[in-house]
């Protein structure tokens, strides 16, 4: 996929109970997600109609459902679930890049947090 058009939702904030440590499941913590949706924006750019694009409010709701949903041990798993759900719910999207960040993991050293970033394309031959 070589589409360079993107809709980007930056640093969506959520609270979830993910992680391998028991304290993460019990207390929860903040997560952020940045999502880049790859699809042609030319029709929407010309028509100025919401129906010709992807409503980012609906994308936010999908991301919220994953991050505020059932516990995952790894942020890698969160990223995969977010990508899969976006590709499932928004047929217009050709590919998605998802970055999940855990800004303050409960570890015994100081750093600015941890993030994972993945990019997934729609399968050209859906099963």
TORKOL-305349 format. One record per atom (N, C-alpha, C, O, CB): residue in one letter; x, y, z. Coordinates in steps of 0.05 Angstrom, whole numbers, plus 5000, padded with zeros to 4 digits. Each point is the difference from the previous one (the first is absolute). Glycine has a CB too. Layout:
N
aXYZ ...
This chain:
127
x501749765000 x498350245000 x501850255000 x501750025017 x494649735008 x503350434956 x501750234998 x498550265005 x501050224993 x501849534974 x494850235044 x498450245005 x501450185021 x500849905021 x495049854968 x504650505004 x501350185019 x498050175015 x500850165018 x503249854953 x493449975023 x498050155015 x499549875027 x500049755002 x497850394955 x501950025063 x499649895027 x498250195017 x500150244997 x504449535000 x493950105020 x498750145022 x501449905025 x500349765004 x495150284972 x505550155041 x501749935023 x498550095026 x499450245002 x504949794970 x495349795046 x499050075026 x502349975019 x501149785004 x494150064986 x505650395022 x502550005016 x499449985030 x498450155011 x503750134953 x499349545048 x500149985029 x497350005014 x499450155018 x504950074980 x494049604992 x497449955014 x500649895027 x501749825003 x495950104953 x501150185065 x500649925027 x497849825011 x497750054998 x504950365009 x498349375007 x498249815011 x501149895026 x502450035006 x495849844949 x500250005061 x500849865024 x499349714998 x497749924994 x501650505034 x502749414976 x499649714997 x501549845021 x501550115015 x497949964936 x500149675049 x501149825020 x501749794987 x499649765004 x496550325026 x505850004954 x501749824984 x502849995012 x501050195012 x496349904947 x504049695037 x502849965009 x500449735013 x498049875008 x502450634998 x502149434997 x500649745012 x500150015030 x499749795013 x502950104946 x497750345052 x500250035030 x497350005012 x498250134990 x506150125005 x495349625028 x497450005014 x499150285006 x497650064999 x503549505020 x500750624989 x499250275006 x498850154976 x498350175004 x505349845030 x497249924942 x498950124976 x497149914996 x498350164992 x506349864987 x494849735026 x497349904998 x498250125021 x497750064995 x504149514985 x499350455044 x498450095023 x499550304999 x497750095002 x504349555025 x500150524969 x499750295001 x499450134973 x498950224999 x504249775040 x497849894940 x499750124973 x502050224996 x501550075019 x493749814982 x504850244975 x501850224994 x499250134974 x498249904986 x505549875038 x497550454971 x499450154975 x501549884976 x502349915003 x496950515025 x499549594950 x501149924974 x499350214980 x498050145002 x501649375009 x502150524969 x499350184977 x500249834975 x501549804998 x500250615026 x496849684956 x500049874974 x500150214978 x498450195001 x499049415017 x504450374963 x500050164976 x499349814977 x501249794997 x502250555022 x494749744965 x499049834979 x500250154973 x498950234998 x498049535034 x504350124948 x500250124974 x498449824980 x500749774996 x503850445014 x493449904979 x498349864981 x500950074972 x500150234993 x496049765040 x504649814951 x500850054972 x497849934981 x499149774999 x505650135014 x494350304973 x498049974979 x499950264984 x501050215009 x496349465019 x501550324949 x499850244983 x498250205012 x497749945007 x503249784953 x500150535043 x498450225010 x499050184978 x498750215006 x503949775036 x497949964933 x499350184978 x497050054997 x499250234996 x504949624981 x494349945025 x497150044997 x498950185022 x498550194995 x501249364984 x501150395046 x499150175023 x501150294997 x498650195007 x501249405022 x502650434962 x501250274997 x498550174980 x499950245002 x504549565010 x494450074968 x498550144980 x497150045007 x498850204994 x504349624972 x495749985047 x497150015006 x499450155026 x497850115002 x501749464974 x502350425043 x499550125026 x497849865015 x498550125016 x503150324966 x498049305013 x497949845013 x501349785018 x501849874992 x495150224969 x502049895063 x501049805019 x499849724990 x501649835006 x497250485031 x499149644947 x499549734989 x502349914982 x500249764994 x494950325010 x506550104986 x502249934982 x502749965014 x502149994986 x495550274979 x502349735061 x502549955015 x499449815023 x498049875000 x503850594988 x500049525031 x499649845024 x499750195023 x501650185005 x501149434977 x495150365033 x499450185023 x501949935023 x499849785011 x495350264975 x506650155021 x502049935021 x498749965027 x501349895018 x502150374956 x494249845030 x498649945025 x499449705003 x500249895021 x497850584979 x501349414978 x499449714999 x502649845004 x500049795013 x496150294957 x506150025018 x502649875004 x500850015030 x500949805011 x500550324942 x498350115059 x500650035028 x498449805017 x501149895019 x500050604974 x496449475001 x498349825015 x501149714997 x499949855020 x496150454973 x504949634984 x501149734996 x502649965017 x500349805013 x497750184940 x503750225045 x502549995016 x499449995030 x501249845014 x501250414949 x495849915046 x499150005028 x499049725008 x500749915022 x498150584975 x499649394987 x499049745006 x502149795005 x499849835017 x496350284956 x506149915011 x502249815004 x501650065025 x500549835017 x499750114933 x500650315053 x501850085022 x498649995027 x501249945020 x501450344948 x494949795032 x498550005025 x498649735005 x498549965019 x500850534977 x501249324985 x498749745002 x501649805016 x501550075019 x496550024937 x501849665036 x501249785016 x503050025001 x501450104982 x494849615005 x504950195035 x502950025006 x501649854979 x499449784993 x499650275056 x503250084943 x502049884983 x502650025016 x500550205014 x497149914942 x504249705041 x502650015014 x501950194986 x501750125013 x497549415003 x500650484957 x502050154984 x498850234985 x497749984990 x505049615006 x498750635002 x499050224983 x500249934971 x498750114983 x502750225051 x500349474959 x500149904973 x497349884993 x499050034977 x505949875027 x493849965015 x497449884995 x497950224997 x498249974983 x503149625043 x498950624990 x498150224997 x500250124972 x498050054987 x502450055062 x502049954942 x500450124973 x498849824979 x498650094981 x505650135035 x496349524986 x498949814980 x496950015000 x498850004979 x505349705026 x494750305019 x497150005002 x498950264988 x498050004986 x502249715055 x501050524966 x499150264989 x500149994970 x498150084987 x503550165054 x500649674948 x500350004970 x497949824988 x498750074980 x506250015024 x494749685007 x498149814989 x497150115001 x498549974981 x504549655033 x496450515009 x497350115003 x499550234980 x497850034990 x502249835059 x502050314947 x499650224981 x499649894972 x498350094986 x504650215044 x498849514962 x499749894973 x497349854997 x498950004978 x506149965019 x494049935024 x497449865000 x497750204997 x498249954984 x503849685044 x498150584987 x497750195002 x500050214978 x497950114993 x502249825055 x502250134940 x500150224980 x501149894974 x502550004996 x498250345041 x497549584946 x500849874974 x501550194982 x501549924982 x494649795022 x503650554999 x501350204984 x503050015005 x501650084983 x494250195017 x505049655024 x502850015009 x501649784986 x499349765003 x499450445041 x503549874942 x501749814987 x502149885019 x500749774998 x498550474959 x501849935060 x502149925019 x499850185025 x498950224998 x504249614964 x498050075060 x500050165024 x502649975015 x501249785001 x493850165002 x506050285008 x502349995017 x499050075028 x498650205004 x504749944958 x497549705057 x499150035028 x502450025018 x501749835000 x494049924991 x504450465026 x502050025020 x498750015027 x498350175005 x504850074964 x497549575048 x499049995028 x502350075019 x502249884998 x494349774989 x502950535031 x502150085020 x499049965028 x497650055006 x504250284961 x500049595049 x499549985029 x501950205013 x502449945003 x496249564995 x500450745008 x501850225008 x501449965027 x502250105004 x494850194971 x501749575044 x501249975026 x499749715011 x498549965019 x500550524990 x502449334978 x499749735010 x501349975028 x501950145006 x498249694947 x498850005063 x500949975028 x502649835001 x499949775008 x495450275008 x506950084977 x502649865001 x501850155019 x499550235008 x499949604945 x502950045054 x501850125020 x502350164987 x502250015012 x496649615018 x500750494947 x501950184988 x498450234986 x497749974995 x505749654998 x498050605002 x498650234989 x500550014970 x502349994991 x498250255053 x497349804941 x500250054971 x497450124991 x498150025016 x505149604978 x496650474982 x497750144990 x497849824990 x498150104987 x505050265000 x497049395019 x497949824993 x500849814977 x502350014991 x494450335023 x501449504978 x500649804979 x497750024979 x497750045007 x504849665026 x498250254942 x498150014978 x500649774981 x502249904998 x497250605006 x498549414982 x500349824978 x498550134976 x498150155004 x502349445026 x500650364946 x498850114976 x499949784980 x502049874994 x499750605015 x495949494979 x499749794980 x498550134976 x498650205003 x501349435032 x500450254942 x498450074976 x498949754988 x501449804996 x501550604995 x494549615004 x498649764989 x498450094976 x498750215000 x501149565045 x500350074934 x498450054976 x497749814998 x500049785011 x504150384965 x493849945010 x497749834995 x500949774982 x501550054981 x495350345024 x502449375000 x500749774984 x498750044972 x497650074998 x502749635043 x501250264937 x498850034974 x498049784993 x498350044982 x505950185004 x495949565029 x498149784995 x498849925027 x500949815012 x501750034948 x495250315048 x498849925026 x498949724999 x498949914979 x499950575028 x501449395016 x499049725002 x497050005003 x498849785002 x505550075018 
